[in-house]
């Protein structure tokens, strides 16, 4: 579930859990306690990364990005991160802070679609 994350990554994740952004806090209110039918973890270590939100059951990462993710260099790093996650069978879905704060219902619906897409049919 942690894909070889180091103790340093775990420590950083603990610190991030104590300092969620406003957008992360708002989304966590919709994801926690299995409100969407699956368990999400916040600031979860995965290999050399820390996912904003992770559901191991369907191998889904939700990232909430600030404005600095619009930078070309950061965008390239985000793509690499998504490719790395894919090697573990994990899908990454990204939203901007403004989307989470201003269009919460739409964001939640997109997350529900991603969960459904990744849920095996019985």
BALOBA-1460 file (C-alpha; in Angstrom, 3 decimals):
// residues 122
<rec num="1" residu="x" x="0.000" y="0.000" z="0.000"/>
<rec num="2" residu="x" x="2.979" y="2.314" z="0.541"/>
<rec num="3" residu="x" x="5.090" y="0.969" z="-2.345"/>
<rec num="4" residu="x" x="8.399" y="1.253" z="-0.507"/>
<rec num="5" residu="x" x="7.932" y="4.721" z="0.997"/>
<rec num="6" residu="x" x="10.793" y="5.692" z="3.295"/>
<rec num="7" residu="x" x="10.531" y="6.804" z="6.912"/>
<rec num="8" residu="x" x="11.320" y="10.337" z="5.723"/>
<rec num="9" residu="x" x="8.296" y="10.308" z="3.409"/>
<rec num="10" residu="x" x="6.114" y="9.049" z="6.290"/>
<rec num="11" residu="x" x="7.354" y="11.885" z="8.512"/>
<rec num="12" residu="x" x="6.666" y="14.475" z="5.813"/>
<rec num="13" residu="x" x="3.176" y="13.014" z="5.276"/>
<rec num="14" residu="x" x="2.382" y="13.347" z="8.991"/>
<rec num="15" residu="x" x="3.435" y="16.998" z="8.866"/>
<rec num="16" residu="x" x="1.309" y="17.647" z="5.778"/>
<rec num="17" residu="x" x="-1.736" y="16.051" z="7.449"/>
<rec num="18" residu="x" x="-1.484" y="18.718" z="10.120"/>
<rec num="19" residu="x" x="-1.331" y="21.514" z="7.529"/>
<rec num="20" residu="x" x="-3.992" y="20.836" z="4.893"/>
<rec num="21" residu="x" x="-4.847" y="23.645" z="2.479"/>
<rec num="22" residu="x" x="-8.374" y="25.050" z="2.520"/>
<rec num="23" residu="x" x="-9.192" y="23.123" z="-0.651"/>
<rec num="24" residu="x" x="-7.823" y="19.879" z="0.822"/>
<rec num="25" residu="x" x="-9.863" y="20.405" z="3.988"/>
<rec num="26" residu="x" x="-13.012" y="20.999" z="1.930"/>
<rec num="27" residu="x" x="-12.482" y="17.873" z="-0.152"/>
<rec num="28" residu="x" x="-11.587" y="15.756" z="2.887"/>
<rec num="29" residu="x" x="-15.019" y="16.610" z="4.319"/>
<rec num="30" residu="x" x="-16.508" y="14.848" z="1.259"/>
<rec num="31" residu="x" x="-14.113" y="11.893" z="1.150"/>
<rec num="32" residu="x" x="-13.625" y="10.837" z="4.759"/>
<rec num="33" residu="x" x="-15.585" y="8.120" z="6.551"/>
<rec num="34" residu="x" x="-16.304" y="6.239" z="3.305"/>
<rec num="35" residu="x" x="-18.844" y="8.817" z="2.153"/>
<rec num="36" residu="x" x="-18.243" y="7.747" z="-1.451"/>
<rec num="37" residu="x" x="-18.335" y="4.042" z="-0.602"/>
<rec num="38" residu="x" x="-14.561" y="3.550" z="-0.387"/>
<rec num="39" residu="x" x="-11.925" y="4.546" z="2.152"/>
<rec num="40" residu="x" x="-9.641" y="7.432" z="1.305"/>
<rec num="41" residu="x" x="-6.492" y="8.309" z="3.222"/>
<rec num="42" residu="x" x="-5.146" y="11.844" z="3.249"/>
<rec num="43" residu="x" x="-1.506" y="12.753" z="2.688"/>
<rec num="44" residu="x" x="-0.645" y="9.121" z="2.020"/>
<rec num="45" residu="x" x="2.955" y="7.992" z="1.307"/>
<rec num="46" residu="x" x="3.427" y="6.161" z="-1.998"/>
<rec num="47" residu="x" x="7.042" y="5.372" z="-2.899"/>
<rec num="48" residu="x" x="8.829" y="8.753" z="-3.120"/>
<rec num="49" residu="x" x="5.564" y="10.729" z="-3.261"/>
<rec num="50" residu="x" x="2.844" y="11.882" z="-0.909"/>
<rec num="51" residu="x" x="-0.619" y="11.685" z="-2.432"/>
<rec num="52" residu="x" x="-3.143" y="14.278" z="-1.278"/>
<rec num="53" residu="x" x="-5.792" y="11.539" z="-1.107"/>
<rec num="54" residu="x" x="-5.444" y="7.828" z="-1.812"/>
<rec num="55" residu="x" x="-7.919" y="4.951" z="-2.028"/>
<rec num="56" residu="x" x="-6.076" y="1.631" z="-1.987"/>
<rec num="57" residu="x" x="-9.228" y="-0.376" z="-2.761"/>
<rec num="58" residu="x" x="-9.466" y="1.078" z="-6.272"/>
<rec num="59" residu="x" x="-5.896" y="2.395" z="-6.537"/>
<rec num="60" residu="x" x="-6.965" y="5.994" z="-7.060"/>
<rec num="61" residu="x" x="-5.057" y="9.155" z="-6.133"/>
<rec num="62" residu="x" x="-6.775" y="12.529" z="-5.965"/>
<rec num="63" residu="x" x="-4.478" y="15.547" z="-6.190"/>
<rec num="64" residu="x" x="-5.568" y="19.080" z="-5.323"/>
<rec num="65" residu="x" x="-3.257" y="21.508" z="-7.078"/>
<rec num="66" residu="x" x="-2.487" y="25.138" z="-6.375"/>
<rec num="67" residu="x" x="-1.500" y="27.738" z="-8.955"/>
<rec num="68" residu="x" x="2.155" y="26.668" z="-9.011"/>
<rec num="69" residu="x" x="1.066" y="23.453" z="-10.773"/>
<rec num="70" residu="x" x="0.194" y="25.619" z="-13.800"/>
<rec num="71" residu="x" x="3.916" y="26.307" z="-14.270"/>
<rec num="72" residu="x" x="5.319" y="24.406" z="-17.271"/>
<rec num="73" residu="x" x="8.159" y="22.830" z="-15.268"/>
<rec num="74" residu="x" x="5.852" y="21.748" z="-12.452"/>
<rec num="75" residu="x" x="3.359" y="20.430" z="-14.978"/>
<rec num="76" residu="x" x="6.081" y="18.194" z="-16.443"/>
<rec num="77" residu="x" x="6.933" y="16.909" z="-12.951"/>
<rec num="78" residu="x" x="3.244" y="16.210" z="-12.312"/>
<rec num="79" residu="x" x="3.102" y="14.173" z="-15.535"/>
<rec num="80" residu="x" x="6.143" y="12.169" z="-14.458"/>
<rec num="81" residu="x" x="4.557" y="11.581" z="-11.057"/>
<rec num="82" residu="x" x="1.359" y="10.312" z="-12.711"/>
<rec num="83" residu="x" x="3.412" y="8.004" z="-14.939"/>
<rec num="84" residu="x" x="5.293" y="6.682" z="-11.902"/>
<rec num="85" residu="x" x="2.003" y="6.048" z="-10.090"/>
<rec num="86" residu="x" x="0.694" y="4.202" z="-13.149"/>
<rec num="87" residu="x" x="3.548" y="1.701" z="-12.812"/>
<rec num="88" residu="x" x="1.887" y="0.680" z="-9.531"/>
<rec num="89" residu="x" x="-1.511" y="0.470" z="-11.235"/>
<rec num="90" residu="x" x="-2.629" y="3.735" z="-9.651"/>
<rec num="91" residu="x" x="-4.673" y="6.344" z="-11.517"/>
<rec num="92" residu="x" x="-4.166" y="10.008" z="-10.638"/>
<rec num="93" residu="x" x="-7.008" y="12.514" z="-10.970"/>
<rec num="94" residu="x" x="-6.155" y="16.203" z="-10.552"/>
<rec num="95" residu="x" x="-8.259" y="19.200" z="-9.614"/>
<rec num="96" residu="x" x="-7.337" y="22.834" z="-9.105"/>
<rec num="97" residu="x" x="-7.932" y="24.443" z="-5.696"/>
<rec num="98" residu="x" x="-10.550" y="26.745" z="-7.225"/>
<rec num="99" residu="x" x="-12.485" y="23.787" z="-8.645"/>
<rec num="100" residu="x" x="-12.616" y="22.095" z="-5.262"/>
<rec num="101" residu="x" x="-13.676" y="25.256" z="-3.455"/>
<rec num="102" residu="x" x="-16.130" y="26.645" z="-6.038"/>
<rec num="103" residu="x" x="-17.442" y="23.556" z="-7.851"/>
<rec num="104" residu="x" x="-17.374" y="20.955" z="-5.085"/>
<rec num="105" residu="x" x="-20.377" y="18.992" z="-6.335"/>
<rec num="106" residu="x" x="-18.851" y="18.639" z="-9.817"/>
<rec num="107" residu="x" x="-15.511" y="17.527" z="-8.341"/>
<rec num="108" residu="x" x="-17.237" y="14.919" z="-6.178"/>
<rec num="109" residu="x" x="-19.138" y="13.605" z="-9.218"/>
<rec num="110" residu="x" x="-15.873" y="13.278" z="-11.163"/>
<rec num="111" residu="x" x="-14.355" y="11.353" z="-8.260"/>
<rec num="112" residu="x" x="-17.408" y="9.069" z="-8.161"/>
<rec num="113" residu="x" x="-16.950" y="8.383" z="-11.882"/>
<rec num="114" residu="x" x="-13.276" y="7.534" z="-11.343"/>
<rec num="115" residu="x" x="-14.201" y="5.170" z="-8.503"/>
<rec num="116" residu="x" x="-16.839" y="3.476" z="-10.672"/>
<rec num="117" residu="x" x="-14.391" y="3.194" z="-13.562"/>
<rec num="118" residu="x" x="-11.851" y="1.467" z="-11.316"/>
<rec num="119" residu="x" x="-14.262" y="-0.748" z="-9.384"/>
<rec num="120" residu="x" x="-14.215" y="-4.317" z="-10.674"/>
<rec num="121" residu="x" x="-17.557" y="-5.697" z="-11.783"/>
<rec num="122" residu="x" x="-18.665" y="-8.725" z="-9.725"/>
